[in-house]
Amino acid sequence: MVRAERQVVLDMLFSAFERHQYYNIKDLVDITKQPVTYLKEIMRKIGVYNTKGAHKSTWELKPEYRHYQSAKEEEAQTTKSQETLQT
């Protein structure tokens, strides 16, 4: 596998983490097509590896990189978008 530029990989990872909160390394390799060692190097900077609990052996983004919307914010944004479309 050929390493892509770091920013390109970061964009792919952030895009993936918008869809799901947790990923194992195998899934991240499939998504990004990058070597495991390179991905782990990047994930150590932007993510947290879960070693126990329900999400054992998975990666998630560090809190400062998470941009998840709460259900209320998402609903408000959807309502606002629909109102804009109707006018």
N, C-alpha and C positions, 0 to 999 in steps of 0.2 A: 504494500500500500504506500502511496505517496502522500506525504504530509501536505495538507492545504495550509494556507496562511491562517495564523491564529485568529484574526478577526472573522474570517469566513467560518471557521469552526465555531467560534463563539455565537455567531448569528444563527447557525444551525441548532446549537444547543439551546439557546434562549427560545427559539421557535418551538422546539420539542417540548420544553418545560412549560410553555403556554398551554399545551394540550393536556399534559399530565404532570403531577407533582413529583412522582418517583420513577426512576428508571434504574435497571441494572446495567452493568457495564456492557454486556453483550448487546443489549438493545441500542445503547448509545453508539457502539461500533457500527451496527447495522444502519443506523440513521445517518451517521456522519461519514462512514467509509474511511475512518482514520485508525491508525495503530493504537492498540490498547495503552501502551506506555505514554504516548502523546496525549491521549484523552484523559488519562488519570492525572497527568501533569496539569492540564487545564482545569479539570474538575476540582483538584485540590485548592485552586485559587478562588473558584466561584461557587463551589458546592460543599456539601457535608455528606460523608459516608455514614450510613446508618448501620450500626453493628448489632443492634438488638431491637426487639419489639416487632410489631406487625410488619414493618418495612425493612426488616433485616436484609443486609447485603444489597441495598439500593442507594442511589445518589439522589439528593435533592439540592436545590439552590440554597445558598446562604440567604438569610433574611434580607440583607441589603440588595440582593438581586431579584427578589420576588416581586412581581407586579400583578399579583392575582387580585381580581376585583371581588369584593364581597357580593353576595347575592343581591343586597339592596342597591348597591352602586350599579351593578349590571342591569337590574330591572329599571332603575331610574334612567340610565343611558338608553336602554331600548325604548322606553316610553317617550323620551325626548326625541329620539330618531323618528319614531312613528308620527309624532306630532309635526315634525318638520316636513315629513313626506306628505302629510295631509293638507298642508297650507300651500 
